[in-house]
Amino acid sequence: MTRTPLPPSPWMFDPDEWPDDDCVAGGADLEPGTLLEAYRRGAFPMPHDRELLWWSPMRRGVLVPDDIRVSRSLARSVRRFTMTLDESFEEVIDACADPSRPGAWIDSDIRAAYVRMHELGWAHSVETRAADGTLVGGLYGLSIGALFAGESMFHRATDASKAALVELARLVGAGGLIDTQWSTPHLASLGVTEWPRELYLERINDLVDAPPPAVWA
């Protein structure tokens, strides 16, 4: 998939001006250049009560690819699945946006923005498929240099979303980093840890300008 250069954003994301709070700003827009600038600076959008808010958690959930934890049971599950890339991006984001899911936050504007980023070659999906090819899990996010900024994941079969994360860690490789935004007990069981905001911002300075994984170069 060819990656299209994006125009600069008129909006500034300056960490030096951010409060000591997970939510750092409101407003702006979801244009491709704005999204790219925000992620490069360590922020991401998530609406709340119909207001577009920008977040940079004080404790950032991250997965160093080499730290992925694959239990014996998960390894067995992974072998049962087939993994694909970017074949069903819209189906993945729609599954993640299912309004019946607890904490559902992906609205029509967010969906449209990330579908556009996918069309431009910046947003990608990892899909988990059953033996018959049915989509049973997956995740999506943005690949920016050696940083993969994960947005959301879902599963319809046991371990299907975990399998997608295992595959993502393999693709991103030892020199990269996976941003999970926040950590949860579920993610922590797979090797996700928390970094202070300052450390995360420092580490991504070089990562966002590094060569991307070969599959998304």
N, C-alpha and C positions, 0 to 999 in steps of 0.2 A: 504493500500500500504506500503510495507516494505521499510524503509529508509536505504540505503546503506552507510556505513561510507566512507568518501572520503579521498584520499591521500593528504598530504600537498602540497601546491603550492611552486614552486621555486621562485615565485615573491613576493615581499614585498609591502604592502600598508600601508604606514606610514603617518598618518594625520599630524604629526609634520613637515613633509617635503612638504606639499601641499601648493600651492599658494592661495592667496585670490581671487580665481576665481572658477566658477562652474566646469570647466574642470581642473582636477588635474593631469592627466597622460596620456601617450599614449603608445601603444605597448602591451606587454605581450601576453596572449593567452586566449582562452575561455574553457580551460579544467575545468572539474567539481570542482577540488580542488581550482583552481584560482578563479572561480566565488564565491565559498563559502567564501574564505578568503576575497575577495573584499567586499562582502555584510556585513560580520561581522565587517569590519573596516569602513563601511559607504560609500563605492563607488559602482558604477554600470557601466556596459559598454553600450556605444551607439556609433556606428560608424558614421563617418562624412567624406564624400569624400573618401570613401574606406579605411580610416584609423581607426583602433580600438582605441577609446578614452575612458577614465574613468572619471566619473563625481561624484561630491559630492557637490550639490548646496549650496551656501552660505545661501540661504533661502530655507529650506527643507519643502516640502509639506508633512504633516502628518495628519492622522485621528485617534484620540483617539476613539475607538469603541463606548463608551458611548455618544460621541458627535454627532453621526450620526443624521442628520435631515431628518425626514420623513414627508413630507407634506401630507395633506389629499388625494390629487390627486395621489401622489406617493404610498401611502398606498393602494389605490384602484387598481393601476396598479400591485403592488406586489401580490395582491390576485388573479389576473388573470393569473399569470405566475406559472410555476413549476420550481423549482431550482434543479439542479443536480451538482455533484462534480466529477471531473476527468473522466467523461465519454467521453468527446470529446476534449481532450487537443489540439491535432493537428489541429482540425477544428477551435478552438478558436484562436490559434496563427496565423493560416492562415488568418482568418478574420481580426485580428489586423494588419497583415502585408500587407493587400490589398494595392497595389501601387497607387490606385486611391484616397486613403485617403490623406488629407492634412498633410504634415510633415511625411509621411511614412518613417520609418527608419529601420524596421526589415528586414535584408537581409538573405540570405541563411545560412550564418555562424551563425548568432544569432539564427535563427530558429533551426538549428541542435543542437546547444549548449543547448537550453532550453528543447527541446524534450529529449535530453539525461538526463538532470537534472530531468525531469519528470519520465523517466524510472528508475532512481535511487531513486525516492521517495522524492525529494526535491522541485520540481516545481509542482504547482497545478493549476487547473482551476475551476472556478465557472461558471456554465452555466445557462442561462435563456432560458426557453422553452415555446413556445405557447401551447395552449390546445391540439394540435395534436402531440406534441413532437418535433416540428421543432425548431432548434436552432435559437434564435432571438437576442441573446446578451450574453455577458460574459466578463470575465477578467482572467488574469493569472499572476502568480508571484511565488516567492520563500517563503516557510515557514521555518524560521530559529529560533528555540526556540519560543519565544512569539512574534517575529517580523514577519509580513508578508510584504515582499518587493514587492509591486505591480509593474508590468511592463507595461501592456497596457490593454485597454478595448474597446469593440465595441458594437454597437447596430444596429439592423435591424427593431426594433419596438420601439415605443415611451416608454421611461423609462426602457428599457430592461437592459441597462448597469447600470443604477442607482439601479435597483433591485438586480443585482449581487453584487454591493457594499454594499447594505443593508444586504444581506445574509452573505457576508464576515465579516462585522462588528459583526454580531451575532456569527459567528464561532470563530473569534479571541477572542472575549470576553473582559471583563473589565480589565483584567491584561495585555493585549497585546497592540500592536501598529501596525497601517497600514502605511507604507511608500508609498506615491504617487509621490515621486521624486520632482516634482514641484507642485505648486497650480495653479489653473485656476479659473476664475469666476464660471464655471460649477461645479468644485469640491468644491469650497468655499461654494456654495449654499447647499451642502450636509454635511457641517461641517468640511471640511478640513481647517486647519490653517497652518501657516508657523512658523517654528522654526529656529533660527540661527544654523548654522552648528555645533557650539560648543555644543549647548544644545542637538541636535540630537545625536551626537557622544557619549556624556555622558550618555544619556538615554539608548542607545542600548547596552552599555557595559554589563549590567545585562540581558537585554531581550534576547540576542542571545544565552544565556546559560540557560534560563528558560525552563520549560516544554512547549512543543508545544501544540496547541489546540488538544483536545482528538481525533478529527476526523483525524488528521494527525500525531498522536503520533507513 
